[in-house]
Amino acid sequence: MGTPNITINQLTLWAVLLGGLLLAAVLGSAVGSSDIRFIAVMLALIPVALVLINLKTHIWVLIPLGWYVGGRLPFLPIPFTVRDMCMLMAAFAFTLFFALRVVPWKRKLGTLDYLIFINLGYLVTVYFRNPVGAWAFQSQMVGGRPYFDILMAFGAFVILSRATLTPFIARIFPWFYLVPSIILAGLEMLARLAPTVAQPISYLYSGVAGQGPLASVVSEEAQLGETRFTAMKEVGVIGMLALCARHSPVKLISPLHPMLFSLMAACFVAIFLSGFRSAFLFVMATLFLSAVLRNRLRDIWIGMGAVALGIILLISVQGTVLELPKTVQRTLSWLPGDWSEEAKVDAQGSSDWRYQMVVWAWNDSRIIKDKIWGQGFGISIEDMNIIASALLSGQQGGMFIGGSDRENFMLTGSFHNGPVSAIRYVGAVGFALFLPLMFYVALAAWRLCRRASGTPLFPFALFIGIPMIYEPFNYIFVFGGFDGALAQALYWAGLLNMANNYLDRVDARSIKTVSSPQVASSVPPVPQMARSGINAGFAGTGPASRGAHHPAKPR
């Protein structure tokens, strides 16, 4: 069968024509029913649609843009989150590209792919042993949303593994995370500081903490620094990751670069406003890994000394010169200092709660029913009714474990503990299969950073690679959940394949240039060396493969 002679421009033209016809039909129906709000929404989406059409094969950028936007847009009559919609639009476009041979479907598989297939294959067996349905149909087991999320993540893996990364997209990639996180943080701050605007915000986006139809009635005005602003965590973490990917840690703290220092300080302020100790720990790990991957071990000691000096300064002024905000004290409460009793109790209570949940879940056969093979995602309809009745009655949690939101976490398996959540969902067998995948992703990220060292792709490699390298420690010892971790691993694997595909193309062009007749007389021949990679998808990661075309030292 021959390849259809269809170009991207022709495909775009047909998409515009088809979309225009559908839009005309929908708007005509809305005008007939006098649905003014729907008409306004559809007209507002026209420029968005034009931008998406012009993206063409780069429409995959919708996936990282929406990946961490997990709320819905209530003004749209669809049940999907922003992340789902971005993924579905990219999947629809790439389905056409695959069908019309615009983007190749086949690719060489490696160890990373096989580990993914093994984990997903086992998850399929878990589903058929423990099927879930919909609450509306009164199924025996409900709440299978994680299956859908993992399916979407697998679609992202398939698309990203075949997508084309360009130097320009690699440079602006951190903004795909930063812009949505800044917008969501702004919405949350508005909803928390001024509860009267919470209800209008809830009509725009559902994933902002402290909002909802009754938020303006039941909430008190939050004070900046006294109440945890959860969305600020993402701003601080992503911002710090972007800075460490572009610049060395020593440069960030140098007085010779006041703008970079100010941006770094703003990231720390955002993290302190969030009050998450895990975010502070991740930022410390980011500074450390950024220095290690740049082969600048001296930066580790300088950076550690600067951070230690800053923390000592905060501890020394707390309670004497000034009273730090509660969220700052909560973040640093694990260190010795004159912290307020409220901040210490809150932080210690969170740690105790996690430990108690893990112990209770492990010893209670009602919560973890099958530790060997797992019981799948979802909960029984009886447990779902308990959660629903608590929500409808305006309570924070359920009624027979503790009368707080901890009951909901227990019932749904959100133990804030990676290994225990994996055993609950997929059993010890599934956990044993997931660990090699998680560690392999971390190893692949390390190899990618080493391979990209000295190339324009190095900041991109650090930005996506540092969280992957840190994840095994985070998942096992800090904060983890199998339902989200497996989907995240699939997404990360797609990014790894995309980045290595780009470097493979650079390698191929470099070898072709060196061996061309025009330069053969002036350039010595390049010996054919065995490609040293952790699999076929990561070939050419050794020093020999870098030296021919990556002469620059890492910054």
N, C-alpha and C positions, 0 to 999 in steps of 0.2 A: 504494500500500500504506500503510495507516494505521500510526501509531506505537503499539507495544504499551503498554498502560497498566500498567506494572510499576514499582513504586517501589523505592528502595534497601532499605527495610526488608523488603519482600517477597522481594527477591533474597537478602538476608542470611538470612532464615528458611529459604529453600530450601537455601542453602549449608550452614547448620547441620544441617538434616535429612539431607542427602546425606552430609556429612562424618561425622555420627554413625553412619550405617549402615555406611559404609566402615570407620570405626574399630572398630566392633563386630565386623565380619567379620575384620579383621586381628588384633585381639586374641584372638578366638576361635581362629583358626588358631595363633597364638603360644602360647596356653595349652595347646592340644592337643599341640604339639611341645615343651613345657616350655622355651621360649626365654625365660628370665627377663630377660636383658639387653635383649632387644628389647621386652619388655613394659614394663620400666622406662622405656626411652626414649620409647615411645609415650605412656605416661601423663604423662611430663614435658612432652611437646609439646602436651598439651591446653590448658593456660593460654596458651601461645604462640598456638595457633590461635584462641582466643577473642579475644585482643588483635587479631590480624590481621583477624578478622571485623568487629570494632567500628571498625576504621579506615575501612572502606567505600571511598569513592572516593579517600581519602587513603592508600591502600595503596601508592601510588607511593613513599612515604618509604622503603620497603624497598630501593629502588635505591641511594640515597646511603648508607644504612646498611651495605650489603654491598659497595659498589663497590671498596673498597680491602682487602677481606678475601678474599685469593686462595687460601687453603688449604682443605682438605677436613675434614669431620668423620668420622673413620674409624669411629666407632661406628654410623654410619648406613650401611645397605647400598646406597648409591647412589654413582655415580662423579662427582657434581657438586661443585664448590667452593661455599663459602658465598655468594660473589658470584653464581654461577649459580643457586642455589636461590632467592635473593632476587629475581633478575630473572625467573625462571620463575613464581614465585608472583604477582608483579605483572603479568606478561604474561597469565597465566590469568585473573586478575580483570578486567583491562581488556578482554580479548577478550569476556567476558560483558557488560561495560558497553557496548562498541561494538555488539555484536549486539542488545542490548535498547534501544539509543538512550539509555541513561542518560548516557553521555558522547559528545559529537558526534565523528564520525570526520573529517569534512571540515574543512579549515582552509586559509586563504589561504597559498600558497607564496611564498617570496621567494628572493633570490639565495643565501642560505645553504643552503636546501634543494636548489637546483639544483646547487650545488657538491658537496654530499654525494652526490647521485644520480650525478653524473659520475664521482666517485672510486669509488663502489661498482660502477658499471657497468663501469669499466675493470678493477676487481679481479675481477669475474666472468670477463672474458675471460682474465685471467692464470690463473685456476683451471682453466678448460677447456683452456688450452694446457699447463698443468702440474698435472694432477690428483693429489691425494694420497689415500691410503687409510689403513688401520689396520695396525699392526705385526702384530697377531694373524693377519691374512690374508696376511702376507708380500707386501704391495703393493710395487711398485717405488719409490714415494715415500710416506713416512709423516710424521707430525708436523704435521697440518693444524689443530692447536688454535687458532692465531690466526684462522682463518676463523670458527670457532665464537664466539670472543670478539668479533669484529667484528659478527657477526650478533646477539649479545646486546646489544652497544652500540647497534646500529641499533634494536633493540626498545626500549631505554631512550630513545633519541632520539624515537621515535614516541610513547611514553607520556608523557614529560615535556613534549613540545610541546603536549599536550592536557590535561595535569594542571592542577589548580587550586591555586595557591599562596595561602596565607592569611598575614596578618601574624604570627600566632602561630608557624606553621611557619618563616617566614622568620627569626624571632628565635632559635629553638632550632636552626636548621639546622647551625651549626658542631658541635653535639654529635653529630650523625649521623656525623661523622668522628672526633671526639675520643674518644668512648666506646669504639668498637672498637679504636682505636689504643692507648689506655691499657691495655686488656685484653690485647692482643697483646704489648705491651711488657712487661707484668708476667709473662706466660707465658714470654717469652724470657729475662727476667732469672732466673726460677726455674730454667729449663732450663740456663742457662749457669753460674750461680753454684753450683747444686747438681745436678750431673749425675745423681745417683741418682733424681731425680724426673723426669728427661727422658723415660723410657719411659712412665710414666703420662700425661704431658702429650701424648705422641705419639698416644695413644689418643683424646684429646680434640680435638686440632687438629694438622693436618699442616704448617702453614705457619710454624712457629716455628724460627728458626735455631738450630743447635747441638743438635738433638734427633733422635730416631729410635730404632728398636729397639736399636741398638748404642751409642747416645750415652753411656750411663753407663759403658760399658766402654772406649771409645776416647778419650773426652774427659777433659781435666784441668779442674779447677775454674778458671773464669775469675775474674779480679780486676777489680773495678769500676774503670773508668778505664784499665785496661791492655789490655783486649780490646774491640773494637768491638761495640757493641750496636746492630745495624741497625734494630730496631724503634723505638728511642728517637728516631731521626731523624724519623719521622712524628709522634710526640708533640710534638717541638720545633717542627717546621715548621707543623703544623696549629694548635698553640696560639698561636704567634706571629702567624699569619695571622688567627686569630680576634680576638686583641687589637688588631691594627692595623685590622681592619675595624670594630671598635666604638669605638676611641679613637684620637686623634691621637698620633703618635710622641712629641711633647713631653710629653704627659700621662703616657705610659708611663715616662718617665725622670725625671719631676718628683718631688722629695722630698715634695711635698704629697699624693701618692697612693702610700703605701708598699705597699698591697696589689697595685696594678697593677705596680709596680716589681718586687715579689717574684715575681709570675707571669711577667713577662718574663725575669727572671733564671733561673727554673726552666726556661723554654723554651731558653735558651742553654745551660744545663747539660745538658739532654737532647741537644741538637745536638752539644755537645762530647763527650759520652759515645758518640755514634754514630761520631764521627771522620770525618764526610763533609764535605769542603770545599765540595761543590756545595750542601749544605743551608745552610751558613753564607752562601754567596753569594746564595742565594734569599732568606734572611731580610733581608739588606742591601737587596736589590731591593724586598722587601715594604715596608720602612720608607720607602724613597724613593718608591715609587708611592703609598703611603698618603698621604704629604704632598702629592704633586703632585695627586692626584685630589681632595683636599680644598681645593685652591687655597691651601695654606699653605706657600709656598715658604720662609718663614723657618724652618719646622720642619726643612727639609732640612739647613740649616747647623747648627742646634742639635743635631739628631740625629747628623749626621756627626761633629760635635765630641765628643759624648758617647761614641760608639762608638770613635772614635780614641783618646780618653783611656783607655777601658777596655782596649783592646788594648795601648796603650803600657804600662799598669800591669802587664798579664800578662807582656809581654815583659821588663819590667825586673825582675820578681821571679823569672822562670824562671832556674834555675841559680845564683841567688845567695841569695835568701831561702828558696825552696822549689823542689821539683821537681814541675812540673805532670804530671798523668796523661798517658800516652802518647797517648791519643785526642785530648786537647786539643792537644798538641804537633803531632800529625798534621794536625789541622784548620787550625792556624795556621802550618804549616811553610813556606808560600809567602812568609811575611813574614820579614824579617831578625830573627834572635834566636838565643839559645844553646839550640837544640833538640837533643835527643838524636839520636845517629847512627841509632838504630833507627827513630825516627819519620820522619826525613828520607829514609832509604833506602826505607821502606815507601811513603811518599807519592810520591817520585820514581819508584819502580818501577811504581806504578800508572799514572802518566802515561806513562811510557815504554812500558808494555805496551799501552796503548790506541793509541798512535801506531804501534807495530810491527804491531798487529793490522790497523789501517786500511791501512798500506802493503802488508802481505802479502796481504790480501784483494783489494786493488785490482790487484795485479800477478799474482795466481795465478788462472789460468782455471779451476782445479778448484773454487775457492770462489765466485767470481762468474762464472757461465758466459755470461750474457747481460746486458750493461750497458745495452742499449737498451730491451728489452721486459720484462726481469726473468724470474726463474725460479720465482716463487711461493713460498709458505711451504712448509715441510717439507724433509726431507733424504732422501737415498737410504737404502735398507735396509742397505747396506754400512756407511755412516757411523753409522747407528743401532746396528748391532751392535757397532761399536767403542766407542761411549759406554756401551752396556749392559754389555759385558764389563768395562769399567773400573769401573763402579758395582758390579757383582756381585763383583768381586775386591777391593773395598774401596779402590781407588785414588782419587786426587783427580781424575784426568783421564784422557786417552787415552794412546796409545802411540807415535804417530809424528810429532807436531808438537813437543811439548815436555814431555810427561809430566806435565802439570798441567791444571787446570781450564780453562786458556786454549784448549786444543784443542776442548773442548766448545763454547765460545763461538764459535770459528771455524767449526766444522761447522754449528752451528745458525743462524749469521748474527747473533749478538748481539755486534756490534763495539763497542758503547758509543759509537756515532757515528751520528747521525740521517741525514745525507745518504747515507752509504755503505750503511747498512742498507736504506734505501728503494730505492737502485739495485740492491741484491742481490735484493730481493723483487719489486719492480714496475718496475725499470729506470728509466732517465732520463725516460721518458715518464710513468710513474706519479709520480715525484718532482716533475716539472713540474706535474702536476695537484694534488698534495697541498699544495704550497707556497701557492697561492692560498687553499685552504681554511683552512690554519693561520693565515695572516696575516689572513684575513677574520674568523675567530673572535676573534682579538686585537682587531681594529678594532671588532667588534660589542661586545666586552666593554668597551672604552673608552667607546663611545657609551652603553652601558647605565649605566655608573657616572656619566657626566655627566647622563644623563636622570633617574636616581634621586636625584641630589644634592638634599638638603633634604627628602627623603621618608623615612618609616619603613623603606623598602626599601633605603636607602643602605648600611647595614652588610652586608646580604645581597649586594648588588651588588659591594661591594668583596671580600667573602670568596670569591665564585666568580669574580670578574673579574680580580683581580690575577694568579693563576696563568695565566690565559689570555693576558694581555698579556705576561707574562714568557716564555711557552712558545716562541715563535719563536727567541729568543736562546738559550734552554736547549737546544732541539732541534738547532740548527745548530752551536753553539760549545761546549756544556758536556757534555750527556749526552742521547742520544736513541736511540730504537729505533722503526722504522716500525710494527712489529706492534702495539705498545702505544699509539703516538701516534695512529694512525688511530682506534682504539677510544675513546681519551680525547677526541679531537676530536668524535666523535659524541655522547658523553655531555655534553660541555660545550655543544654546540649545543642539545641538549634543554633544559638549564638556562637558556640564554639566551632561548629561545623562551618558556619558562614565565614567566620574570621579566618579559619584555616584554608578554606577555598580561595579566599582573596590572596593569602600568602602563596598558595600553590600557583596561582596565575602569575604573581610577581616572579616566582622562581622560574616558571616556564619561559616568561619573556626574557629574563636575565640570561638563561642558558641559551636561548635562541639568538640573542644579540651577540653573545661571546663567540658562538660557533658560526656566525654568518661570514660569508666570503669577504665582505668589506673590512672586517676587523681581524680576520684570521691571521693576517701577516704581522699585526702589531700586538695581539693578545695571545698569550700562551694558551694551549688547549686545556680545558677543564677536565680532569679525570672523572670518570664515572664512578661515583662512590655509592656504597650502600646507604640508602636513606634510613636514618635512625629516628623512628617515631614510635609512639606507644600504640599506634595502629595505622592503618592505611590512611585514615582521615587526618592524621597528624604527622605525616611523613615530612622529612626534611627539617627536623627541629634541632638537629645537632649543630655544633659550632661550625663544621665544614660547610653546611648548607647556608649558614648565615654569612659567613665571611666573604663570599664572593660578591654579595650585593648589599650588605648592610655594614658598611665600614664605620659608621658613626657610633660613638659610645652613648650608652643610656644617660639621660639627664639625671 
